[in-house]
Amino acid sequence: MKAHERWTRLLEVLAEEGQLSVTDASARLDASPATVRRDMDELARQQLLTRTRGGAVAGAVSYDLPLRYKTSRRADEKQRIARAAAEAIPPGAIVGLNGGTTTSEVARELAVRADLSEHGPGEALTIVTNAINIANELAVRPHIKTVVIGGVARSNSYELTGPFADAVLRHLALDYVILGVNAVHPDFGAACHDEGEAMVNRAIAERAEHVVVVADSTKLGRRAFAQVCPTADISRIVTDREVPEELVTRFTDRNVEVTQV
């Protein structure tokens, strides 16, 4: 297991259990105690955990892991999901993108689509986003017009949150919004862990004609703290093929199209 993957797993376990000894971590990660100690020391240096005698506690770890530690989780599934979502966007569309690993992959897929690069400056797509990493990647693509919603940056997701977003969004109309979420449930709808992110993402979704949720199968059928939008507002879910058929039916019965890739 590579260092990046060990760090991700270590943070996940800490987020779930609150504390972890070097011995337990060594067994879970199939790594030597010396390696685990170095990993814990490095993550403590980054202020992502607090070292204790013989282990670590989750004092500085949020249940919503920083984006850079999510990128390796179900990477293949996220790339397939992103490609399918990006391919469905027609040239000339106005598209909202919130922050997250899967939506970042969608942005990359849109950026390299051959049919879009043939358009003139700002003509292929208009992307409206509150994610500064997505804006940074798309800003160098002259055929894509990139609009950034203002706000205060969150280090976990690179998203801008706060009341500034409303000032911009109330004057915009979007054709599509592609939402990355922490959970999507047939009864509760799309949701995320942080209420500040949920507020901005909800505002983006409300301005769109079509709401597309991109989420791997581990997020379907789950609930999270803050609702982004109800199920009735979701037009389509793009996910992988590991979703149980019964769960897919619960969404389609609510007029949500489910695409599995």
N, C-alpha and C positions, 0 to 999 in steps of 0.2 A: 504494500500500500504506500502510495506517494505521500510526502509530507502534507500537501494541500488536502488530500483526502482524509488523512489522520486528523488534521485540525478540524475539518468540517464535522467528522464523526464525534470527536471529543466535545466540541461545542454543543452538538445535538444532544448528547447524553447528559451533559451538564444542565442544559436547558430543561430537560425532562426531570432530572433527579435532584438538582440543586447542589450536589457535591459528589466527588469521585476520588477514590484513592488511586495512587500510582499502581498498586497491585491489580485493582479491578480494571483500570484503564488498559494496563498491559495485556490482560486476558481478552478484553473486548476488542482491542485493536490488533491483536496478534503481533505485538511489538515488544521489544525489550524494555524493562523498567528505565534504563538509561535514556532510551529514545523518548519515552513518555515524559520523563522529567524535562528533557530539552524542549519538547513540544509545549508543555505547560509553562515553562519559563518564557518561551517566545510569545505565547498568547497572553501571558500576564504583562509582558512588555507592551503589547498592543492594547492593554486595558480591556481585554475580552474575558478575562477570568481573574480570580484572586487566588494566589498560591497559599496553601496551608502546609503545615508540617505533615508530609506524607501524601499530599494530594492537592486538590483545588476545590474551590466553591464558585458558584455561579453569581457572585456579587455584581459583576459588571456585564453579565451575559443576558441579552434580551432573548425572549422566546422567538423573536423575529430576527434570524441571523443576518449579519451583514451580507450584502449582495455578493461580495467577492468570495464568500464561503458557500454560496448556494450554486455557483456556476457548474460545479462538477456533479451535482445531484441529478440523476436521470437525464444526462446531457443528450443522449441519442433521441429519447422521446421528445424532449423539448425542441430539438432541431427539426424533427419531422412535423411536429405540431406547428412550429413557426413557419415552415415552408408552405404548409397547406393553407394557413391563414393568410400569408402574404400573397399567394397565388390567386386568391379569391378577390383581391382588391383591384378594381378597374382603374386604368389610367385616368388621371384628372380628378380622382376622388380626394375629398378632404377627410383625413383620418386622425383620430385621437389615439394616442398611445400613452398609457401610464408606465410607471417604472416596474422593474422586475426582470428576472433572468429570461423568462420566455418572451416577454415583449421586446427585450433587447435583441433577442434572436430574430424576432419578426422584423425589427428595424433593419438588421443586417441583410435579411433576405430581400426586403424591399429595395435596399440600397444597391444590390447587385443584380436585380432583375433586368435582363437584357432589353426587354421591350420598353422599359421605363427610361433607360439611359439614352434612348434615341430621341427623346423629347428635348425641347429647348429649355433654357434656364427657368427654373421654377414652374415648369409646365406639367411635369409628370405626375406629381403628387403634392399636396399640402399636408404636412405632418404637424399636428398640434400636440405638444407633450409637456409634461411637468417633470420629466426625467432628464437631468443634466447630462448623464452619460449618453443617452440616446441622441440628444441635441448635438452633443460633441461629435458623434459619429456621422450624423447626417449633414452637419453644416458644411462638410467638404464636398457634398454631392450637389453640384449646381443645378441639376434638373429637378431637385426636390426643394420645395419651399418649406423652411422649418420655422415654426412659431413656438416660442417657449413661454409657458405660463409662469408668472412670477410667484415668489414665495420664499420660504425658509427651507434650506436643504437639510434633509435627513441623511445621516451618514450610513444608515443601514441599507437604504434602497436608492440613494441618489435622487429621491423625489423631492420636489418643492411643494410645501404644504402651507396652509394658512389662508387668511381672508383675501390676500392679493389675487388669488386665482379667480374668484368670482368677478372681480372688476374686469378681467379679460374675457372670461367665458360667457358672460351675459350678452356679449355683443357678437358671438360666433354661432355658426350653424355647421355641424359636422355630418358627413354622410355615414361614416362608420366610427366606432370606437372599438379598439382591441384592448381588452382588459386582462391583465395578469392579476390573479387573486390568490389568497391563501386557502380559500375553501369555496365550494359552490354546492348548494344543497337544494333538492327539488322543492322543499317547503320554504326555506329561508332565503334562497337566492345566493348571489355572489357576496363574499365578505372578505375582510382582511383583519389582521390583528390590531392595527393602530387606527384609532378613531380620526386622527388628523389626516392620514392617507385616505381613509374611507370618505371623508367629507369632500376632498378634492376630486377623487375618482368618481364619486357620485355626481358631482357637478359636470364632469366631462361626459359621463354617460347620458345625463339628461339632455345634453345638447346634440346627441347623435340620433340619426334615423335608425341605424342598425347597431345593436350591441353584440359584439363577439367576445366570448370569454375563451381564453387560451389557458388550459390547465391540464397537467398530467393526471393520470387515474388516481394517484394518491390523494388528490384534493377533492375529488368528486364524492358526494355523499357526506361531506364533512361540514361543520359549522365553525365559524370564527367569530370573534367578539363584535366587530363593527360591520354592519351591512353596507354594501356598496350599492346594490340595486336588487329589487325583488325578482323572482324567477320570471314573472310576467313581462319584464322589460328585456329579457335576454332573447336575442334572435337565434343565436347559434353558439354551441360549445364545440371547440376543437380540442380533441384529447387523443389518448393512445388507445390501443386495442385491449387493454387489461381491465376495462370497466365492465363490471357484471351486467349481463343483459337486462336483468330486472331493474337496475338503476337507470340504464339508458331509457327503458320504457317509461319510467317515472318522469323523466324529463320530456320525452316526446309526447306523452299524454298532456303535458302542459304547453304544448305547441313550441317547444324548443328543439331546433334541429341539432342533432348530435353527429359530428363527423369524427370518425376514429381512423387514425393513421398509424 
